[in-house]
Amino acid sequence: MTLSPFHIDNNNEQLYQGNLLVSEHEIVEPLTLEFIERLVFGPEAIKCLITRHHSSRRIQLEEQPLDQLQTLWDKTFKHQITFDHAFSLDDFPNGSCWTIRVWQGHDCWYLVFTEHH
């Protein structure tokens, strides 16, 4: 059985997998690279989600394997993540960066990465 894809409902700012609410607890406190790395490489259960499509109503997400995220961390993510909401792509050598949102679920953490270019 294939699981339904994840999405964020923009109306209520909640994370769903299909019709199932998986988290309504987005972490809004200031995030740090150290906190994200602790989640990515630590013992806690996490799901890595990449933004694939935006609309005014919802954000479609695609789940990525954790081991793939860990393998690409230094090259693709670590030095290209910004926690500044007023970022400029000119501040990044290749003209692209990632933002991240973190959701706390019942049994795991959800890391939602969005690429900007």
C-alpha positions in Angstrom: 0.0 0.0 0.0 1.4 3.4 -1.0 1.2 6.1 1.6 -0.5 9.4 0.6 1.9 12.4 0.0 2.5 15.0 2.6 1.3 18.6 2.3 1.0 21.8 4.4 -2.5 23.3 4.4 -1.8 27.1 4.2 -5.2 28.0 5.6 -4.6 26.4 9.0 -0.8 25.9 8.9 -1.0 22.2 9.6 1.0 19.3 8.2 -0.9 16.4 6.7 -0.2 13.0 5.1 -3.2 12.7 2.7 -6.2 13.5 4.9 -4.4 12.5 8.2 -3.3 15.4 10.3 0.3 14.5 11.4 1.3 17.8 13.1 -0.1 21.1 14.0 3.0 22.0 16.0 5.4 23.9 13.8 8.4 25.0 15.8 8.4 28.8 15.6 11.2 29.6 18.0 14.4 30.6 16.2 16.0 27.6 14.6 19.7 27.0 14.5 22.0 25.0 12.3 23.1 23.1 15.4 19.5 22.1 16.2 18.9 20.9 12.6 22.1 18.9 12.5 21.2 17.3 15.9 17.9 16.2 14.4 19.5 15.0 11.1 22.2 12.9 12.7 20.7 12.2 16.1 18.8 9.2 17.4 15.3 10.8 17.1 13.0 9.7 14.3 12.6 12.3 11.6 11.1 12.5 8.2 12.7 14.7 5.5 10.3 16.5 3.2 11.1 18.6 0.2 8.7 21.3 -1.2 7.7 20.4 -4.7 4.8 22.7 -5.5 3.3 25.8 -3.9 -0.2 27.1 -4.3 -2.2 29.6 -2.2 -4.0 26.7 -0.6 -1.4 24.1 0.0 2.3 23.2 -0.3 2.9 19.7 -1.8 5.8 17.8 -0.2 7.9 14.9 -1.3 9.5 12.6 1.3 13.2 12.0 0.9 15.1 9.1 2.6 17.0 10.2 5.7 20.2 8.5 4.5 20.1 10.6 1.3 19.8 13.8 3.3 22.7 12.7 5.6 24.8 11.9 2.5 24.1 15.3 0.8 24.2 17.3 4.1 27.6 19.0 3.8 27.5 19.5 0.0 23.9 20.5 -0.6 22.3 21.7 2.6 24.6 22.7 5.5 26.2 25.8 3.9 23.1 26.8 1.9 20.5 26.9 4.7 19.3 30.3 5.8 17.3 31.1 8.9 16.9 34.7 7.8 13.4 35.4 6.4 14.8 38.5 4.5 17.5 36.6 2.7 19.0 37.5 -0.6 20.1 34.9 -3.1 23.1 37.1 -3.9 24.5 36.1 -0.4 24.9 32.5 -1.7 27.7 31.5 -4.1 25.6 29.5 -6.4 22.5 31.8 -6.3 20.3 29.3 -4.4 19.6 28.4 -0.8 17.3 26.4 1.4 14.9 27.4 4.1 13.6 25.0 6.6 10.5 24.5 8.7 10.3 22.0 11.6 7.2 20.3 12.8 6.9 18.1 15.9 4.7 15.1 15.3 3.3 12.5 17.7 6.2 10.0 17.0 8.7 11.9 15.0 10.0 15.3 13.7 9.3 16.6 10.2 11.9 18.7 8.5 10.5 20.6 5.5 13.1 22.0 3.1 12.3 24.5 0.4 14.8 25.5 -2.2 15.0 29.1 -3.5 16.8 30.0 -6.7 
